[in-house]
Amino acid sequence: MSEQGARDSKWVAETFNAARAAVSSVIIGQDEAVRLSLVTILSCAHSLYEGVPGVAKTMLVRTLAATLGIRFGRIQCTPDLMPSDIIGTPILQPDRGDFRFRPGPLFTDLLLVDEINRAPAKTQAAMLEAMQERAATVDGTAYPLGKWFTVLATQNPIEQEGTYPLPEAELDRFLFKVRIAYPSAQNEVRIVATHHANDAPLAQLAALLGAAELKAAREIAARILARDEILEYAVALVRATREHPSIAVGASPRAALWMVRAAKSYAALEGRDFVLPEDVQAVIRPTLRHRVVLEPGAEVEGMSPDDAVDEVARGVAVPH
């Protein structure tokens, strides 16, 4: 379907299923992470990927970018990274006697921020403004990043030397926290068989969605119907995190808003123009796991944020 008027949720599903298949041909055994990545793109949001080194976090983002015909940028975070390194700097123009702003890698559509927890607090603060306001301020002037600006960031959960934990305010700007686990033995064999003789797998991929198609898909996802029962379900889930005995700090109203937006995108990927409770359930964990803070006693007893979120979900009635 090439005509704008013929595009609907089924077109979104067909188009993004093709993108998912292309990404999955390179990123093997991470189907949920690939799907959540596409939901992030469709929701015009940001996501954080967490996993040990070597599980293809960076490769996943690069592969996703290769299937999208939009601008792509990358920032490799280090402890000495300064805000000007990512935002850009004013450059003196001797012939004109004034300064001209030279944009940094932040000015793109899809931005990979690798090892974001290695960036110092000052640089993370610059990222916070970019993610929330989709703008960057330099010398009192705000430079827009564009309404399609999307951050996909990675972090290593086990290495603590030379890292700066992300503040809660920054974590709350991420739609999802996507956990990238070790692949199964069968999938690991497939990974080795696929990649051992091919050191440039991305060269075989072609862009499947351009800026115009991506814009249309996002507009369609935004129009997906979420009934009042779905909105009440999302709010009930979020409010329940504030009352759970093992959770010290529950999720904010922003969590409910993004949960509904993610569920709408999830429904669009299924080719539906309305949200089911199952769409909400599919995004509960990745939406809430980084937005709750456990009580110290719960952590000592070995409870994880996912465990607490699962308990919350089981205690909230599912609409029919």
C-alpha positions as CSV (number, residue, x, y, z in Angstrom):
1,M,0.0,0.0,0.0
2,S,1.6,3.2,-1.1
3,E,-1.2,5.6,-0.7
4,Q,-1.4,7.5,2.5
5,G,-5.1,7.0,2.8
6,A,-4.8,3.2,2.5
7,R,-2.4,3.0,5.4
8,D,-3.8,1.5,8.7
9,S,-2.8,-0.7,11.6
10,K,-2.6,-3.7,9.3
11,W,-0.1,-1.8,7.1
12,V,1.8,-1.0,10.3
13,A,1.9,-4.6,11.3
14,E,3.0,-5.8,7.8
15,T,5.7,-3.1,7.5
16,F,7.1,-3.6,11.0
17,N,7.0,-7.4,10.8
18,A,9.3,-7.1,7.8
19,A,11.6,-4.9,9.8
20,R,11.4,-7.3,12.8
21,A,12.3,-10.2,10.5
22,A,15.3,-8.3,9.1
23,V,16.6,-7.4,12.6
24,S,16.1,-10.9,13.9
25,S,18.2,-12.3,11.0
26,V,21.1,-10.6,12.7
27,I,20.1,-10.5,16.3
28,I,19.2,-14.1,17.0
29,G,17.3,-15.3,20.1
30,Q,16.3,-11.8,21.3
31,D,12.7,-11.7,20.0
32,E,11.2,-9.8,22.9
33,A,14.0,-7.2,22.8
34,V,13.5,-6.7,19.1
35,R,9.7,-6.3,19.5
36,L,10.1,-3.8,22.4
37,S,12.6,-1.9,20.3
38,L,10.0,-1.5,17.6
39,V,7.4,-0.5,20.1
40,T,9.8,2.2,21.3
41,I,10.4,3.5,17.8
42,L,6.6,3.4,17.1
43,S,5.9,5.3,20.3
44,C,8.5,8.0,19.6
45,A,10.0,7.2,23.0
46,H,13.4,6.3,24.5
47,S,14.6,2.9,25.9
48,L,17.4,1.6,28.0
49,Y,19.1,-1.7,27.3
50,E,20.8,-3.6,30.1
51,G,22.9,-6.7,29.8
52,V,26.4,-8.1,30.3
53,P,29.0,-7.5,27.6
54,G,28.7,-9.5,24.4
55,V,25.0,-10.1,24.3
56,A,24.5,-7.7,21.2
57,K,23.0,-4.7,22.9
58,T,24.9,-2.3,20.6
59,M,24.5,-4.5,17.6
60,L,20.7,-4.6,18.2
61,V,20.5,-0.8,18.0
62,R,22.8,-0.6,15.0
63,T,20.8,-3.3,13.2
64,L,17.5,-1.5,14.0
65,A,19.0,1.7,12.6
66,A,20.0,-0.1,9.4
67,T,16.4,-1.0,8.7
68,L,15.2,2.6,9.1
69,G,15.9,5.3,6.5
70,I,16.4,8.0,9.1
71,R,19.5,9.8,10.5
72,F,21.5,7.8,12.9
73,G,24.1,8.9,15.4
74,R,26.2,7.3,18.1
75,I,27.8,8.5,21.3
76,Q,30.3,6.3,23.2
77,C,30.2,7.4,26.8
78,T,33.3,7.8,28.9
79,P,33.9,9.4,32.4
80,D,35.5,12.4,30.8
81,L,32.7,13.1,28.3
82,M,31.5,16.7,28.5
83,P,28.1,18.1,27.5
84,S,29.8,20.0,24.6
85,D,31.1,16.7,23.2
86,I,27.5,15.6,22.5
87,I,25.6,18.9,22.1
88,G,28.2,20.8,20.1
89,T,29.9,24.1,20.5
90,P,29.8,27.7,19.2
91,I,32.7,28.3,16.8
92,L,34.2,31.7,16.2
93,Q,33.8,32.9,12.6
94,P,36.7,35.4,12.1
95,D,35.4,36.8,8.8
96,R,32.1,37.6,10.4
97,G,33.2,38.4,13.9
98,D,30.6,36.3,15.6
99,F,30.0,32.7,16.6
100,R,28.2,29.9,14.7
101,F,26.8,26.9,16.5
102,R,28.3,23.6,15.3
103,P,25.9,20.8,16.2
104,G,27.2,17.6,17.9
105,P,26.2,14.0,17.5
106,L,23.1,14.7,19.6
107,F,21.4,16.2,16.6
108,T,20.0,13.2,14.8
109,D,16.8,11.1,14.6
110,L,17.9,7.9,16.2
111,L,20.7,8.2,18.8
112,L,22.7,5.2,20.2
113,V,24.1,6.2,23.6
114,D,26.6,3.4,24.4
115,E,27.3,2.7,28.1
116,I,25.3,5.7,29.2
117,N,26.2,5.1,32.9
118,R,29.8,5.9,32.1
119,A,28.8,9.5,31.4
120,P,29.3,12.0,34.4
121,A,26.4,13.7,36.0
122,K,26.8,17.0,34.0
123,T,26.6,15.1,30.7
124,Q,23.7,13.1,31.9
125,A,21.9,16.3,32.7
126,A,22.4,17.4,29.1
127,M,20.8,14.1,28.0
128,L,17.9,14.7,30.4
129,E,17.0,17.9,28.7
130,A,17.3,16.4,25.2
131,M,15.1,13.4,26.1
132,Q,12.4,15.4,27.8
133,E,12.3,18.6,25.8
134,R,13.8,17.3,22.5
135,A,16.0,20.4,22.6
136,A,19.5,21.4,23.7
137,T,20.4,24.7,25.2
138,V,23.7,26.4,24.5
139,D,24.5,29.9,25.8
140,G,20.9,30.5,26.5
141,T,19.6,29.5,23.1
142,A,17.5,26.3,22.7
143,Y,18.2,24.3,19.6
144,P,15.3,21.9,18.6
145,L,16.2,18.2,18.0
146,G,13.1,17.4,16.1
147,K,9.9,15.6,17.2
148,W,11.2,12.2,16.1
149,F,14.4,12.3,18.2
150,T,14.8,8.9,19.9
151,V,17.5,7.7,22.4
152,L,18.4,4.0,22.7
153,A,20.9,3.7,25.4
154,T,22.9,0.7,26.7
155,Q,24.5,-0.1,30.1
156,N,26.4,-2.9,31.7
157,P,24.8,-4.0,35.0
158,I,27.8,-5.7,36.5
159,E,30.7,-3.3,36.0
160,Q,30.8,-0.5,38.6
161,E,34.3,1.0,38.2
162,G,34.1,4.3,36.3
163,T,30.3,4.4,36.2
164,Y,27.7,6.9,37.4
165,P,24.3,5.4,38.3
166,L,21.5,7.0,36.4
167,P,19.3,9.3,38.6
168,E,15.7,8.3,39.0
169,A,14.6,11.4,37.0
170,E,16.6,10.2,34.0
171,L,15.4,6.6,34.3
172,D,11.8,7.9,34.3
173,R,12.4,9.4,30.9
174,F,12.9,5.9,29.4
175,L,9.8,4.2,28.2
176,F,11.3,0.7,28.7
177,K,14.2,-0.9,30.5
178,V,14.9,-3.9,28.2
179,R,16.9,-6.7,29.7
180,I,19.2,-8.6,27.2
181,A,19.8,-12.0,28.6
182,Y,22.1,-14.8,27.5
183,P,20.7,-16.7,24.5
184,S,19.7,-20.3,24.8
185,A,22.2,-23.0,23.8
186,Q,20.4,-23.6,20.5
187,N,20.3,-19.9,19.7
188,E,23.9,-19.5,20.7
189,V,24.9,-22.2,18.1
190,R,22.8,-20.3,15.5
191,I,24.6,-17.1,16.4
192,V,28.0,-18.6,15.9
193,A,27.0,-20.4,12.7
194,T,25.5,-17.2,11.3
195,H,28.3,-14.8,12.2
196,H,31.6,-16.7,12.4
197,A,32.4,-16.1,8.7
198,N,30.6,-12.8,8.3
199,D,32.1,-9.8,10.0
200,A,29.8,-7.3,8.3
201,P,26.2,-8.6,8.8
202,L,24.7,-5.1,8.5
203,A,26.0,-4.6,5.0
204,Q,23.3,-7.0,3.8
205,L,20.4,-5.0,5.3
206,A,18.5,-2.4,3.4
207,A,16.3,0.4,4.9
208,L,12.7,-0.8,5.0
209,L,11.1,2.3,6.4
210,G,11.9,5.9,5.4
211,A,11.0,9.0,7.3
212,A,7.6,9.4,5.6
213,E,6.6,5.8,6.4
214,L,7.8,6.1,10.0
215,K,5.9,9.3,10.5
216,A,2.7,7.7,9.1
217,A,3.1,4.6,11.3
218,R,3.5,6.7,14.4
219,E,0.4,8.7,13.6
220,I,-1.5,5.5,13.1
221,A,-0.3,4.1,16.4
222,A,-1.3,7.4,18.2
223,R,-4.8,6.9,16.9
224,I,-5.3,3.4,18.2
225,L,-8.3,3.2,20.5
226,A,-7.7,2.7,24.2
227,R,-11.0,2.3,26.0
228,D,-11.7,3.8,29.4
229,E,-11.3,0.3,31.0
230,I,-7.7,0.1,29.5
231,L,-6.8,3.6,30.9
232,E,-8.2,2.6,34.3
233,Y,-6.3,-0.7,34.2
234,A,-3.0,1.1,33.5
235,V,-3.6,3.7,36.3
236,A,-4.5,0.9,38.7
237,L,-1.3,-0.9,38.0
238,V,0.8,2.2,38.6
239,R,-1.0,3.2,41.7
240,A,-0.6,-0.3,43.1
241,T,3.2,0.1,42.9
242,R,2.8,2.9,45.5
243,E,1.0,0.6,47.9
244,H,3.1,-2.6,47.7
245,P,4.9,-3.3,50.9
246,S,8.1,-4.2,49.2
247,I,8.3,-1.0,47.1
248,A,9.7,2.1,48.7
249,V,9.0,4.4,45.8
250,G,6.3,3.6,43.3
251,A,5.9,4.7,39.7
252,S,4.7,8.2,38.7
253,P,1.7,9.1,36.6
254,R,4.1,9.4,33.6
255,A,4.4,5.6,33.8
256,A,0.7,5.1,33.2
257,L,0.8,7.5,30.3
258,W,3.7,5.7,28.6
259,M,2.2,2.3,29.4
260,V,-0.9,3.2,27.5
261,R,1.1,4.6,24.6
262,A,3.2,1.5,24.5
263,A,0.1,-0.7,24.5
264,K,-1.3,1.2,21.6
265,S,1.9,0.7,19.6
266,Y,1.9,-3.0,20.6
267,A,-1.7,-3.3,19.3
268,A,-0.6,-1.6,16.0
269,L,2.1,-4.2,15.6
270,E,-0.5,-6.8,15.9
271,G,-2.6,-5.2,13.2
272,R,-5.4,-4.0,15.5
273,D,-6.9,-0.6,15.9
274,F,-7.8,-1.1,19.5
275,V,-6.0,-2.0,22.7
276,L,-6.6,-5.3,24.5
277,P,-5.6,-6.0,28.2
278,E,-3.0,-8.4,26.8
279,D,-1.2,-5.4,25.1
280,V,-0.9,-3.7,28.4
281,Q,0.3,-6.9,30.1
282,A,3.0,-7.3,27.5
283,V,4.6,-4.0,28.5
284,I,4.1,-4.0,32.3
285,R,7.5,-5.3,33.2
286,P,9.7,-3.2,30.9
287,T,7.6,-0.1,31.7
288,L,7.8,-0.4,35.5
289,R,11.0,-2.3,36.4
290,H,13.1,0.8,36.3
291,R,10.5,3.1,37.8
292,V,10.2,1.3,41.2
293,V,12.6,1.4,44.1
294,L,12.5,-1.6,46.4
295,E,12.6,-1.5,50.2
296,P,16.1,-2.4,51.5
297,G,14.7,-5.5,53.3
298,A,13.1,-6.8,50.1
299,E,16.5,-6.5,48.3
300,V,18.2,-8.4,51.1
301,E,15.7,-11.1,50.7
302,G,16.5,-11.4,47.1
303,M,13.5,-9.8,45.5
304,S,14.0,-8.1,42.2
305,P,12.0,-5.2,40.7
306,D,10.5,-7.7,38.2
307,D,9.3,-9.9,41.1
308,A,7.7,-6.9,42.8
309,V,6.1,-5.8,39.5
310,D,4.7,-9.3,38.9
311,E,3.2,-9.3,42.4
312,V,1.6,-5.9,41.6
313,A,0.2,-7.2,38.3
314,R,-1.3,-10.3,39.9
315,G,-3.2,-8.1,42.4
316,V,-4.9,-5.9,39.9
317,A,-8.1,-7.0,38.3
318,V,-7.9,-7.4,34.5
319,P,-10.7,-5.7,32.5
320,H,-12.9,-7.9,30.2
